[in-house]
Amino acid sequence: MIRGENPLQPTALICSTKASRTLALFTLGLFSMMAHAQQPDTGSIPDDYYRAEFVILERIVDPAAVEERMADQQVEPPIQTDEALWVVDRSGNAQTTLDLAPRRDLYLNSAAQRLENSGNYRVLMTAGWYEAFPPDYEGAPLRIEIGDWIDSAQQREIEGHITIDRQRYLHVNVHLNHWQRGTNSFTGQSAPAGGEAQQAQAEGGGFVSLQPQAAQPASRPLELVTWIRETRRMRSEEVHFLDSPTIGVLVFFRKVEATD
């Protein structure tokens, strides 16, 4: 949560409680009429066919205003996967392994446009696609690499993955890290108690000092700002919002019927 901010105010889209998130979404009026994206011929629609939509946004806020302090948090290495939802390379080229629907046809497109126009948020990705999610579906992790490029670490500031599974209900697991350029840290041992120099006799009769060397600065290419670690059950035709103090994910599923 950000210092000095009331999560119940309409402008506070990213909030600390599920109730206030829902209130913020409705009071902002982000979502208008349902947009009907291009979809297969009704005679060829398989069972349990959905349009899945995701918007990932970054809140424009000074990291110093974030109360959480996560720079020393242990983060596991990125998951290995051949599937990509949205990966932006160093040159700014976006890649995906999905057959994405046009952004203008997505239900969440109006929300993304309003957020972009507000000046409070930066929308980093808006994507949607059609896929069958039958019971016992186990989706592959979808890689995400978006946001600013961090030269010192040779990666994007926001990285992670999203996984979609289905048992009886659809579930979305969001695993995202928000990084910033690291600051210098210091390595080395503290001086001995009392400040007295210590010596030990070396081979050959000489003495060597055991006085620790002065601490030297060491570069930390990355510092963790915040992260999202959440699995949420998805209800069709409802907008779901998963967030941290600096990043958020809007999720929407619409089941496509043969009668549509």
VOSESE-586770 format. One line per 2 residues: their letters; for each residue z, y, x of N, C-alpha, C. Coordinates in nm, 4 decimals. Each point is the difference from the previous one (the first is absolute). Example, Ala and Ser with C-alpha at 12.3 -4.5 7.8 and 13.67 -1.06 7.14 Angstrom:
<rs>
as> 0.7800/-0.5690/1.3190/0.0000/0.1190/-0.0890/0.0000/0.1200/0.0900  -0.0720/0.1050/-0.0350/0.0060/0.1190/0.0820/0.0730/0.1090/-0.0770
</rs>
This chain:
<rs>
mi> 0.0000/-0.1193/0.0840/0.0000/0.1193/-0.0840/0.0000/0.1246/0.0877  -0.0611/0.1092/-0.0431/-0.0107/0.1215/0.0779/0.1174/0.0923/-0.0294
rg> 0.0516/0.0635/0.1028/0.1141/0.0902/-0.0189/-0.0340/0.1146/-0.0936  0.0949/0.0332/-0.0838/-0.0135/0.1184/-0.0832/-0.0983/-0.0138/-0.1133
en> -0.0329/-0.1219/-0.0380/-0.1004/-0.0175/-0.1040/0.0580/-0.0776/-0.1171  -0.0250/0.0480/-0.1191/0.0450/-0.0677/-0.1202/-0.1045/-0.1016/-0.0413
pl> 0.0300/-0.1300/0.0030/-0.1017/-0.0996/-0.0321/-0.0445/0.0029/-0.1446  0.0711/0.0710/-0.0865/-0.0401/0.0065/-0.1400/-0.0927/0.1161/-0.0296
qp> -0.0241/0.0876/0.0984/-0.0930/0.1094/-0.0232/-0.1411/-0.0558/-0.0088  -0.0866/0.0595/-0.0865/-0.1350/-0.0538/-0.0169/-0.0790/-0.0061/0.1281
ta> 0.0272/0.0897/0.0970/-0.0795/-0.0002/0.1223/0.0402/-0.1110/0.0949  0.1103/-0.0663/-0.0255/0.0461/-0.1035/0.0921/-0.0560/-0.1346/-0.0409
li> -0.1220/-0.0277/0.0440/-0.0632/-0.1261/-0.0370/0.0662/-0.1163/0.0708  0.0341/0.0167/0.1295/0.0612/-0.1067/0.0749/0.1502/0.0129/-0.0142
cs> 0.0643/-0.0971/-0.0668/0.1407/0.0110/-0.0343/0.0744/-0.1231/0.0469  0.1329/0.0064/-0.0093/0.0822/-0.1060/0.0556/0.0359/-0.1066/-0.1011
tk> -0.0202/0.0209/-0.1282/0.0342/-0.1000/-0.0996/-0.1214/-0.0315/-0.0853  -0.0015/-0.1227/-0.0511/-0.1135/-0.0402/-0.0824/-0.0094/0.0838/-0.1275
as> 0.1151/0.0353/-0.0571/-0.0022/0.0792/-0.1226/-0.0595/0.1371/0.0252  0.0403/0.0638/0.1093/-0.0524/0.1339/0.0272/-0.1463/-0.0052/0.0388
rt> -0.0425/-0.1099/0.0637/-0.1419/-0.0125/0.0311/-0.0822/-0.0032/-0.1283  0.0476/-0.0822/-0.0967/-0.0727/-0.0105/-0.1264/-0.0049/0.1347/-0.0700
la> 0.1125/0.0719/-0.0020/0.0046/0.1315/-0.0633/-0.0957/0.0954/0.0692  -0.0006/-0.0030/0.1340/-0.0877/0.0908/0.0730/-0.1457/-0.0273/-0.0296
lf> -0.0352/-0.1266/-0.0079/-0.1399/-0.0341/-0.0278/-0.0432/0.0524/-0.1367  0.0874/-0.0166/-0.0996/-0.0377/0.0455/-0.1336/0.0015/0.1515/-0.0117
tl> 0.0977/0.0667/0.0603/0.0072/0.1451/-0.0129/-0.1128/0.0686/0.0743  -0.0488/-0.0605/0.1045/-0.1137/0.0589/0.0710/-0.1292/-0.0141/-0.0784
gl> -0.0059/-0.0966/-0.0905/-0.1224/-0.0216/-0.0766/-0.1164/-0.0384/0.0885  0.0244/-0.0924/0.0914/-0.1026/-0.0320/0.0978/-0.1137/-0.0841/-0.0567
fs> 0.0287/-0.0717/-0.1045/-0.0960/-0.1008/-0.0418/-0.0616/0.0360/-0.1346  -0.1301/0.0107/-0.0002/-0.0724/0.0382/-0.1207/-0.0658/-0.1216/-0.0611
mm> -0.1180/0.0174/-0.0565/-0.0685/-0.1076/-0.0693/-0.0359/-0.1129/0.0953  -0.0078/-0.1197/-0.0540/-0.0415/-0.1152/0.0790/-0.1457/0.0128/0.0364
ah> -0.0290/-0.0158/0.1296/-0.1388/0.0008/0.0457/-0.0501/-0.1428/0.0042  -0.1213/-0.0209/-0.0462/-0.0566/-0.1333/-0.0034/-0.0953/-0.0161/0.1168
aq> 0.0450/-0.0766/0.1007/-0.0820/-0.0201/0.1184/-0.1109/-0.0998/-0.0292  -0.1002/0.0014/0.0866/-0.1068/-0.0964/-0.0116/0.0590/-0.1385/0.0189
qp> -0.0354/-0.0922/-0.0825/0.0565/-0.1335/0.0044/-0.1066/-0.1018/-0.0366  0.0237/-0.1285/0.0277/-0.1017/-0.1007/-0.0269/-0.0361/-0.0080/-0.1472
dt> -0.1128/-0.0573/-0.0261/-0.0434/-0.0245/-0.1364/0.1079/-0.0800/-0.0726  0.0286/0.0349/-0.1243/0.1100/-0.0626/-0.0732/-0.0147/-0.1509/-0.0113
gs> -0.1222/-0.0481/0.0069/-0.0187/-0.1445/-0.0103/0.0380/-0.0749/0.1255  0.0222/0.0713/0.1116/0.0300/-0.0672/0.1270/0.1407/0.0292/0.0498
ip> 0.0846/0.0599/-0.0812/0.1353/0.0347/0.0432/0.0857/-0.1260/0.0041  0.0603/-0.0297/0.1144/0.0873/-0.1188/0.0092/0.1350/0.0262/-0.0652
dd> 0.0802/-0.1063/-0.0110/0.1350/0.0148/-0.0534/0.0874/0.0757/0.1002  0.1012/0.0669/-0.0546/0.0967/0.0722/0.0831/-0.0684/0.0964/0.0965
yy> -0.0917/0.0764/-0.0550/-0.0790/0.0943/0.0791/0.0596/0.1394/-0.0157  0.0227/0.0683/0.1122/0.0670/0.1300/-0.0019/-0.0757/0.1011/0.0850
ra> 0.0239/0.1272/-0.0305/-0.0342/0.1062/0.0938/0.1305/0.0436/0.0648  0.0089/-0.0148/0.1304/0.1174/0.0401/0.0766/-0.0272/0.1350/0.0637
ef> 0.0951/0.0924/-0.0112/-0.0175/0.1349/0.0547/0.1237/0.0406/0.0808  -0.0265/0.0661/0.1127/0.1081/0.0475/0.0867/-0.0307/0.1416/0.0476
vi> 0.1021/0.0831/0.0012/-0.0059/0.1323/0.0628/0.1163/0.0072/0.0983  -0.0290/0.0342/0.1241/0.1051/0.0196/0.0999/0.0009/0.1475/0.0372
le> 0.1166/0.0608/-0.0055/0.0129/0.1431/0.0250/0.1088/0.0269/0.1019  -0.0133/0.1139/0.0646/0.1010/0.0477/0.0937/0.0550/0.1317/-0.0514
ri> 0.1291/0.0108/-0.0021/0.0627/0.1239/-0.0436/-0.0025/0.0997/0.1155  -0.0382/0.1225/-0.0272/-0.0046/0.1034/0.1017/0.1413/0.0551/0.0167
vd> 0.0679/-0.0507/0.1013/0.1400/0.0354/0.0218/0.0285/-0.0114/0.1493  0.0845/0.0865/0.0504/0.0423/-0.0065/0.1389/0.0854/-0.1249/0.0191
pa> -0.0365/-0.0879/0.0942/0.0820/-0.1205/0.0213/0.1466/0.0308/0.0264  0.0287/0.1191/0.0533/0.1395/0.0368/0.0257/0.0801/0.0159/-0.1286
av> -0.0694/0.0201/-0.1131/0.0690/0.0151/-0.1274/0.0341/-0.1333/-0.0644  -0.0459/-0.1084/0.0578/0.0282/-0.1322/-0.0548/0.1366/-0.0453/0.0477
ee> 0.0870/-0.0341/-0.0932/0.1370/-0.0340/0.0349/0.0101/-0.1343/0.0720  -0.0885/-0.0940/-0.0333/0.0027/-0.1277/0.0690/-0.0333/0.0187/0.1474
rm> 0.0642/-0.0765/0.0847/-0.0285/0.0017/0.1430/-0.0374/-0.1424/0.0403  -0.1303/-0.0229/0.0152/-0.0486/-0.1361/0.0189/-0.0693/-0.0209/0.1339
ad> 0.0132/0.0957/0.0922/-0.0723/-0.0089/0.1271/0.0365/-0.1256/0.0775  0.1226/-0.0487/-0.0129/0.0437/-0.1173/0.0752/-0.0093/-0.1298/-0.0805
qq> -0.0604/0.0070/-0.1176/-0.0127/-0.1194/-0.0832/-0.0959/-0.0996/0.0645  0.0373/-0.1261/-0.0025/-0.0861/-0.1042/0.0541/-0.1119/-0.0301/-0.0991
ve> -0.1236/0.0003/0.0496/-0.1166/-0.0228/-0.0848/-0.0784/-0.1177/0.0562  -0.0295/-0.0970/-0.0859/-0.0751/-0.1160/0.0444/-0.1450/0.0386/0.0293
pp> -0.0694/-0.0741/0.0855/-0.1394/0.0311/0.0313/-0.0873/-0.0072/-0.1247  -0.1137/0.0711/-0.0002/-0.0903/-0.0049/-0.1159/-0.0434/-0.1428/-0.0305
iq> -0.0111/-0.0311/-0.1268/-0.0416/-0.1327/-0.0414/-0.1469/-0.0212/0.0347  -0.0344/-0.1206/0.0378/-0.1378/-0.0338/0.0339/-0.0741/-0.0423/-0.1264
td> -0.1048/0.0701/-0.0330/-0.0784/-0.0303/-0.1195/-0.1431/0.0463/0.0197  -0.0925/-0.0745/-0.0593/-0.1421/0.0366/0.0068/-0.0430/0.0867/-0.1176
ea> 0.0898/0.0216/-0.0962/-0.0325/0.0765/-0.1193/0.0497/0.1442/0.0148  -0.0828/0.0946/-0.0393/0.0353/0.1417/0.0136/-0.0191/0.0701/-0.1332
lw> 0.1041/0.0683/-0.0457/-0.0137/0.0860/-0.1176/-0.0595/0.1339/0.0416  0.0573/0.0613/0.1051/-0.0518/0.1292/0.0470/0.0473/0.0195/0.1440
vv> -0.0916/-0.0109/0.0928/0.0303/0.0147/0.1425/-0.0897/0.1083/0.0567  0.0620/0.1043/0.0546/-0.0740/0.1133/0.0565/0.0088/-0.0081/0.1517
dr> -0.1160/-0.0074/0.0661/0.0005/-0.0120/0.1458/0.0228/0.1360/0.0658  -0.0022/0.0009/0.1319/0.0294/0.1221/0.0740/-0.0988/0.1112/-0.0321
sg> -0.1240/-0.0363/-0.0307/-0.1043/0.0991/-0.0295/0.0038/0.0499/-0.1429  0.0893/-0.0561/-0.0821/0.0109/0.0434/-0.1393/-0.0829/-0.0798/-0.0972
na> -0.0573/-0.1106/0.0449/-0.0810/-0.0842/-0.0881/0.0893/-0.0995/-0.0730  -0.0107/-0.0009/-0.1329/0.0811/-0.0908/-0.0813/-0.0728/-0.1318/-0.0204
qt> 0.0739/-0.1093/0.0083/-0.0559/-0.1329/-0.0188/0.0834/-0.0763/-0.1011  -0.0663/-0.0886/-0.0747/0.0682/-0.0860/-0.0964/-0.0776/-0.1291/-0.0137
tl> 0.0697/-0.1071/-0.0332/-0.0663/-0.1276/-0.0261/-0.0161/-0.0248/-0.1490  0.0377/0.0973/-0.0820/-0.0079/-0.0138/-0.1453/-0.1237/0.0711/-0.0536
dl> -0.0454/-0.0420/-0.1163/-0.1107/0.0659/-0.0691/0.0608/0.1044/-0.0934  0.0181/0.1203/0.0519/0.0738/0.1029/-0.0730/-0.0841/0.0624/-0.1107
ap> 0.0671/0.0318/-0.1105/-0.0632/0.0745/-0.1088/-0.0058/0.1475/0.0372  -0.0935/0.0762/-0.0570/-0.0056/0.1443/0.0297/0.1311/0.0684/-0.0375
rr> 0.0443/0.0901/0.0844/0.1269/0.0676/-0.0247/-0.0013/0.0757/-0.1322  -0.1129/0.0594/-0.0343/-0.0060/0.0807/-0.1224/0.0246/-0.0836/-0.1252
dl> -0.0156/-0.1323/0.0095/0.0159/-0.0874/-0.1155/0.1417/-0.0552/-0.0147  0.0886/0.0324/0.0908/0.1330/-0.0585/-0.0014/0.0948/0.0784/-0.0906
yl> 0.0908/-0.0711/-0.0615/0.1007/0.0619/-0.0851/0.0903/0.0936/0.0795  0.0332/-0.0370/0.1228/0.0877/0.0817/0.0835/-0.0717/0.1162/0.0670
ns> -0.1296/0.0134/-0.0203/-0.0729/0.1081/0.0668/0.0523/0.1369/-0.0418  0.0311/0.0178/-0.1284/0.0501/0.1303/-0.0451/0.1338/0.0328/0.0641
aa> 0.0857/-0.1020/0.0178/0.1288/0.0219/0.0661/-0.0211/0.0423/0.1445  -0.0920/-0.0674/0.0684/-0.0268/0.0333/0.1401/-0.0518/0.1433/0.0118
qr> -0.0883/0.0411/-0.0906/-0.0537/0.1356/0.0047/0.1079/0.1033/-0.0231  0.0886/-0.0243/-0.0957/0.1090/0.0938/-0.0269/0.0944/0.0111/0.1200
le> 0.0279/-0.1118/0.0628/0.0873/0.0018/0.1164/-0.0635/0.0765/0.1148  -0.1276/-0.0206/0.0220/-0.0704/0.0722/0.1056/0.0004/0.1498/-0.0261
ns> -0.0170/0.0374/-0.1264/-0.0068/0.1422/-0.0355/0.1369/0.0678/-0.0014  0.1067/-0.0770/-0.0033/0.1347/0.0594/-0.0085/0.0430/0.0674/0.1293
gn> -0.0558/-0.0440/0.1117/0.0421/0.0531/0.1289/0.1275/-0.0616/0.0534  0.0618/-0.0904/-0.0769/0.1244/-0.0633/0.0426/-0.0204/-0.1389/0.0571
yr> -0.1176/-0.0559/-0.0244/-0.0263/-0.1363/0.0414/-0.1382/-0.0093/0.0632  -0.0128/-0.0964/0.0905/-0.1293/-0.0302/0.0586/-0.0363/-0.1423/-0.0406
vl> -0.1048/-0.0143/-0.0775/-0.0437/-0.1329/-0.0411/-0.0807/-0.0615/0.1135  0.0460/-0.1130/0.0489/-0.0615/-0.0641/0.1154/-0.0967/-0.1106/-0.0382
mt> 0.0163/-0.0554/-0.1191/-0.0861/-0.1096/-0.0424/0.0033/-0.0130/-0.1500  -0.1175/-0.0152/-0.0606/-0.0126/-0.0348/-0.1416/-0.1020/-0.1116/-0.0078
ag> 0.0413/-0.1173/-0.0470/-0.0899/-0.1154/0.0021/0.0288/-0.0899/-0.1186  -0.1065/-0.0614/-0.0521/0.0138/-0.0950/-0.1082/-0.1118/-0.1029/0.0060
wy> 0.0281/-0.1174/-0.0512/-0.1008/-0.1067/0.0004/0.0317/-0.0987/-0.1117  -0.0983/-0.0845/-0.0318/0.0145/-0.1030/-0.1024/0.0241/-0.1353/0.0665
ea> 0.0947/-0.0748/-0.0551/0.0298/-0.1318/0.0559/0.0748/-0.0836/-0.1037  -0.0200/-0.1319/0.0061/0.0750/-0.0926/-0.0843/0.1320/-0.0344/0.0681
fp> 0.1095/0.0120/-0.0757/0.1331/-0.0341/0.0511/0.0603/-0.1067/-0.0911  -0.0414/-0.1252/0.0153/0.0538/-0.1063/-0.0858/0.1432/-0.0343/0.0358
pd> 0.0719/-0.0740/-0.0859/0.1356/-0.0437/0.0345/0.0010/-0.0767/0.1319  0.1075/0.0172/0.0756/0.0187/-0.0611/0.1320/-0.0963/0.0555/0.1045
ye> -0.0536/0.1167/-0.0271/-0.0871/0.0657/0.0973/0.0839/0.0506/0.1172  -0.0448/-0.0290/0.1220/0.0657/0.0489/0.1213/-0.1020/0.0807/0.0786
ga> 0.0125/0.1293/-0.0063/-0.0958/0.0872/0.0653/0.0262/0.0150/0.1489  -0.1074/0.0245/0.0737/0.0133/0.0282/0.1431/0.0504/0.1422/0.0181
pl> 0.0800/0.0253/0.1017/0.0426/0.1386/0.0277/-0.1211/0.0887/0.0257  -0.0008/0.1180/-0.0589/-0.1089/0.0961/0.0152/0.0463/0.1086/0.0961
ri> -0.0665/0.0100/0.1128/0.0407/0.0925/0.1058/-0.0266/0.1441/-0.0392  0.0905/0.0907/0.0401/-0.0127/0.1436/-0.0250/0.0307/0.0751/0.1289
ei> -0.0896/0.0910/0.0381/0.0210/0.0895/0.1138/-0.0600/0.1352/-0.0376  0.0863/0.0973/-0.0310/-0.0458/0.1285/-0.0521/0.0870/0.1122/0.0565
gd> -0.0371/0.1238/-0.0314/0.0760/0.1151/0.0478/-0.0529/0.0516/0.1321  0.0764/0.0865/0.0636/-0.0417/0.0606/0.1272/-0.0035/-0.1033/0.1118
wi> -0.0857/0.0264/0.0984/-0.0093/-0.0861/0.1174/0.1044/0.0442/0.1019  0.0771/-0.0972/0.0536/0.1017/0.0279/0.1011/-0.0536/-0.0472/0.1344
ds> -0.0396/0.0947/0.0841/-0.0624/-0.0341/0.1276/0.0902/-0.0828/0.0886  0.1284/0.0355/0.0064/0.0913/-0.0673/0.0922/0.0168/-0.1479/-0.0316
aq> -0.0265/-0.0384/-0.1255/0.0149/-0.1399/-0.0409/-0.1314/-0.0652/-0.0387  -0.1075/0.0812/-0.0047/-0.1320/-0.0530/-0.0350/0.0012/-0.0688/-0.1367
qr> 0.0570/0.0690/-0.0986/0.0016/-0.0552/-0.1349/0.0182/0.1133/-0.1010  -0.0157/-0.0357/-0.1265/0.0223/0.0936/-0.1095/0.1488/0.0126/-0.0304
ei> 0.0377/0.1137/-0.0615/0.1424/0.0249/-0.0246/0.0584/-0.0891/-0.1087  -0.0832/-0.0484/-0.0913/0.0491/-0.0883/-0.1057/-0.0752/-0.1316/0.0101
eg> 0.0739/-0.1081/0.0167/-0.0638/-0.1306/0.0140/0.0895/-0.1063/-0.0635  -0.0640/-0.1103/-0.0363/0.0722/-0.1089/-0.0637/-0.0943/-0.0833/-0.0835
hi> 0.0517/-0.0551/-0.1096/-0.0845/-0.0824/-0.0851/0.0557/-0.0037/-0.1419  -0.0875/-0.0374/-0.0916/0.0351/-0.0212/-0.1402/-0.0465/-0.1396/-0.0387
ti> 0.0857/-0.0743/-0.0693/-0.0336/-0.1347/-0.0438/0.0168/-0.0101/-0.1507  -0.0966/-0.0633/-0.0659/0.0063/-0.0235/-0.1451/0.0146/-0.1496/-0.0230
dr> 0.1013/-0.0387/-0.0753/0.0222/-0.1400/-0.0376/0.0185/-0.0082/-0.1508  -0.0122/-0.1220/-0.0497/0.0299/-0.0202/-0.1412/0.0632/-0.1364/-0.0202
qr> 0.1181/0.0012/-0.0598/0.0586/-0.1229/-0.0511/-0.0255/0.0045/-0.1520  0.1029/0.0295/-0.0736/-0.0248/0.0267/-0.1424/-0.0516/0.1423/-0.0176
yl> 0.0506/0.0905/0.0829/-0.0394/0.1405/-0.0061/-0.0592/0.0428/0.1335  -0.0748/0.1081/-0.0049/-0.0517/0.0591/0.1229/0.1133/0.0679/0.0764
hv> -0.0024/-0.0141/0.1317/0.0951/0.0673/0.0872/-0.0745/0.0650/0.1154  0.0428/0.1192/0.0360/-0.0571/0.0705/0.1137/0.1094/0.0213/0.1033
nv> -0.0278/-0.0417/0.1227/0.0910/0.0233/0.1113/-0.0587/0.1076/0.0898  0.0734/0.1102/0.0167/-0.0452/0.1107/0.0843/0.0855/0.0030/0.1256
hl> -0.0673/-0.0024/0.1131/0.0661/-0.0028/0.1299/-0.0702/0.1039/0.0869  0.0522/0.1229/0.0012/-0.0634/0.1093/0.0717/0.0999/0.0685/0.0927
nh> -0.0477/0.0404/0.1176/0.0791/0.0771/0.0957/-0.0631/0.1378/0.0170  0.0842/0.1026/0.0024/-0.0472/0.1363/0.0259/0.0544/0.0419/0.1363
wq> -0.0915/0.0185/0.0966/0.0365/0.0315/0.1367/-0.0285/0.1464/0.0324  0.0633/0.0486/0.1040/-0.0343/0.1291/0.0578/-0.0004/-0.0146/0.1521
rg> -0.0608/0.0990/0.0658/-0.0035/-0.0018/0.1456/0.1424/-0.0030/0.0549  0.0242/-0.0847/0.0977/0.1339/-0.0185/0.0517/0.0456/0.1147/0.0878
tn> 0.1296/0.0098/0.0170/0.0602/0.0975/0.0915/0.0489/-0.0743/0.1229  0.0360/0.0737/0.1049/0.0506/-0.0630/0.1216/0.1404/-0.0529/-0.0225
sf> 0.0246/-0.1179/0.0517/0.1354/-0.0545/0.0032/0.0382/-0.0179/0.1463  0.1268/-0.0249/0.0274/0.0451/-0.0110/0.1375/0.0499/-0.1398/0.0280
tg> -0.0360/-0.0497/0.1173/0.0443/-0.1322/0.0421/0.0861/0.0133/0.1243  0.0795/-0.1007/0.0291/0.0864/0.0033/0.1174/0.1434/-0.0238/-0.0394
qs> 0.0849/-0.0229/0.0985/0.1394/-0.0301/-0.0251/0.0846/0.1255/0.0143  0.1146/-0.0033/-0.0633/0.0932/0.1111/0.0124/0.0669/-0.0052/0.1359
ap> 0.0508/0.1148/0.0457/0.0720/0.0051/0.1272/0.1291/-0.0779/-0.0123  0.0512/-0.0567/0.1087/0.1241/-0.0765/-0.0065/0.1180/0.0877/-0.0393
ag> 0.1016/-0.0651/-0.0557/0.1185/0.0731/-0.0457/0.0613/0.0757/0.1160  0.0413/0.1247/-0.0252/0.0629/0.0812/0.1009/-0.0975/0.0662/0.0945
ge> -0.1266/-0.0337/-0.0106/-0.1009/0.0643/0.0814/0.0018/-0.0445/0.1449  0.0771/-0.1062/0.0343/0.0085/-0.0433/0.1382/-0.1209/-0.0845/0.0369
aq> -0.0550/0.0276/0.1201/-0.1117/-0.0787/0.0483/0.0480/-0.1379/0.0390  -0.0818/-0.1011/-0.0255/0.0328/-0.1361/0.0368/-0.0975/-0.0456/0.1076
qa> 0.0501/-0.0820/0.0931/-0.0838/-0.0530/0.1054/0.0261/-0.1484/0.0158  -0.0992/-0.0692/0.0485/0.0141/-0.1425/0.0284/-0.0655/-0.0286/0.1333
qa> 0.0582/-0.0967/0.0723/-0.0536/-0.0335/0.1305/-0.1230/-0.0874/-0.0167  -0.1078/0.0422/0.0646/-0.1229/-0.0768/-0.0058/-0.0105/-0.0894/0.1197
eg> -0.0946/-0.0912/-0.0025/-0.0218/-0.0873/0.1143/-0.0353/0.0857/0.1212  0.0533/-0.0377/0.1173/-0.0239/0.0771/0.1208/0.1075/0.1028/0.0251
gg> 0.1016/0.0075/-0.0866/0.1124/0.0868/0.0267/-0.0110/0.1384/-0.0569  -0.1160/0.0374/-0.0553/-0.0131/0.1334/-0.0561/0.0593/0.0089/-0.1391
fv> 0.0031/0.1178/-0.0523/0.0518/0.0210/-0.1347/-0.1096/0.0605/-0.0885  -0.0011/-0.0401/-0.1264/-0.0941/0.0577/-0.0963/0.0809/0.0589/-0.1137
sl> -0.0483/0.1079/-0.0562/0.0700/0.0666/-0.1094/-0.0300/-0.0691/-0.1314  0.1039/-0.0208/-0.0782/-0.0156/-0.0529/-0.1356/0.0059/0.1109/-0.1034
qp> -0.0046/0.1231/0.0483/-0.0012/0.1134/-0.0932/-0.1279/-0.0087/-0.0843  0.0097/-0.0020/-0.1334/-0.1204/-0.0119/-0.0825/-0.0958/0.1160/0.0233
qa> -0.1272/-0.0319/-0.0119/-0.1015/0.1035/0.0075/0.0092/0.0904/-0.1235  -0.0446/0.1234/0.0160/-0.0013/0.0916/-0.1146/-0.0937/-0.0534/-0.1068
aq> 0.0384/0.0182/-0.1247/-0.0836/-0.0475/-0.1105/-0.1351/0.0685/0.0034  -0.1034/-0.0777/-0.0268/-0.1358/0.0514/0.0033/-0.0585/-0.0007/-0.1416
pa> -0.0764/0.1028/-0.0343/-0.0602/0.0011/-0.1329/-0.1056/-0.1081/-0.0130  -0.0018/-0.0652/-0.1146/-0.1001/-0.1021/-0.0288/-0.0706/0.0355/-0.1296
sr> -0.1284/-0.0130/0.0005/-0.0789/0.0385/-0.1162/0.0143/-0.1034/-0.1116  0.0203/0.0488/-0.1214/-0.0011/-0.0863/-0.1188/-0.1218/0.0395/-0.0806
pl> -0.1031/-0.0836/-0.0009/-0.1237/0.0404/-0.0669/0.0133/0.0164/-0.1509  0.0960/-0.0698/-0.0614/0.0153/0.0047/-0.1454/0.1470/0.0115/-0.0388
el> 0.0231/0.0704/-0.1108/0.1305/-0.0001/-0.0659/-0.0236/-0.0240/-0.1485  0.0805/-0.0867/-0.0573/-0.0105/-0.0288/-0.1429/0.0631/0.1130/-0.0800
vt> -0.0747/0.0537/-0.0966/0.0524/0.1042/-0.0892/0.0635/-0.0647/-0.1218  -0.0781/-0.0740/-0.0772/0.0504/-0.0756/-0.1144/-0.0879/-0.1235/-0.0176
wi> 0.0402/-0.0855/-0.0916/-0.0847/-0.1139/-0.0345/0.0155/-0.0339/-0.1470  -0.0894/-0.0859/-0.0495/0.0123/-0.0600/-0.1340/0.0038/-0.1507/0.0196
re> 0.1021/-0.0628/-0.0545/0.0124/-0.1452/-0.0046/0.0400/-0.0349/-0.1430  -0.0960/-0.0311/-0.0824/0.0338/-0.0228/-0.1407/-0.1005/-0.0942/-0.0643
tr> 0.0522/-0.0885/-0.0825/-0.0826/-0.0870/-0.0843/0.0291/0.0351/-0.1444  -0.1040/0.0260/-0.0760/0.0174/0.0455/-0.1384/-0.0860/-0.0841/-0.0949
rm> 0.0582/-0.0391/-0.1102/-0.0752/-0.0671/-0.1060/-0.0884/0.1020/-0.0691  -0.1239/-0.0361/-0.0235/-0.0976/0.0920/-0.0585/-0.0234/-0.0324/-0.1474
rs> 0.0035/0.1015/-0.0812/-0.0380/-0.0126/-0.1410/-0.1372/0.0636/-0.0181  -0.0887/-0.0720/-0.0651/-0.1338/0.0518/-0.0221/0.0044/0.1261/-0.0840
ee> -0.0858/0.0956/0.0325/-0.0136/0.1268/-0.0711/0.1177/0.0948/0.0234  0.0836/-0.0275/0.1002/0.1091/0.0899/0.0348/-0.0172/0.0477/0.1436
vh> 0.0359/0.1260/0.0248/-0.0041/0.0547/0.1354/0.1345/-0.0277/0.0673  -0.0067/-0.0597/0.1172/0.1200/-0.0304/0.0776/0.0006/0.0867/0.1259
fl> 0.1189/0.0405/0.0407/0.0126/0.0901/0.1142/0.1042/-0.0548/0.0960  -0.0414/-0.0272/0.1227/0.0887/-0.0472/0.1053/0.0008/0.1071/0.1079
ds> 0.1185/0.0336/0.0529/0.0015/0.1151/0.0899/0.1103/-0.0050/0.1037  -0.0173/0.0855/0.0999/0.1020/0.0367/0.0968/0.0058/0.1525/-0.0025
pt> 0.0855/0.0643/0.0788/0.0035/0.1466/-0.0028/-0.1280/0.0691/0.0447  -0.0879/-0.0703/0.0720/-0.1205/0.0673/0.0510/-0.1304/-0.0611/-0.0464
ig> 0.0008/-0.1226/-0.0478/-0.1237/-0.0633/-0.0472/0.0249/-0.0676/-0.1336  -0.1062/-0.0133/-0.0788/0.0104/-0.0630/-0.1301/-0.1258/-0.0775/-0.0330
vl> 0.0152/-0.0981/-0.0889/-0.1125/-0.0839/-0.0414/-0.0006/-0.0075/-0.1524  -0.1093/0.0445/-0.0609/-0.0219/-0.0175/-0.1433/-0.0830/-0.1271/-0.0195
vf> 0.0401/-0.0825/-0.0980/-0.0680/-0.1263/-0.0254/-0.0298/-0.0117/-0.1487  -0.1198/-0.0479/-0.0307/-0.0398/-0.0168/-0.1396/-0.0889/-0.1235/-0.0116
fr> 0.0308/-0.0862/-0.0989/-0.0835/-0.1166/-0.0296/-0.0462/0.0091/-0.1452  -0.1260/-0.0265/-0.0200/-0.0516/-0.0086/-0.1363/-0.0724/-0.1333/-0.0165
kv> 0.0453/-0.0793/-0.0968/-0.0674/-0.1265/-0.0266/-0.1307/0.0263/-0.0717  -0.1056/-0.0620/0.0473/-0.1332/0.0205/-0.0568/-0.0307/-0.1186/-0.0913
ea> -0.0235/0.0302/-0.1269/-0.0310/-0.1034/-0.0979/-0.1496/-0.0058/-0.0270  -0.0474/-0.1113/-0.0505/-0.1416/-0.0163/-0.0310/-0.0456/0.0948/-0.1088
td> 0.0970/0.0493/-0.0810/-0.0350/0.0895/-0.1097/-0.0115/0.1446/0.0449  0.0379/0.0324/0.1263/-0.0039/0.1382/0.0487/-0.1432/0.0486/0.0154
</rs>
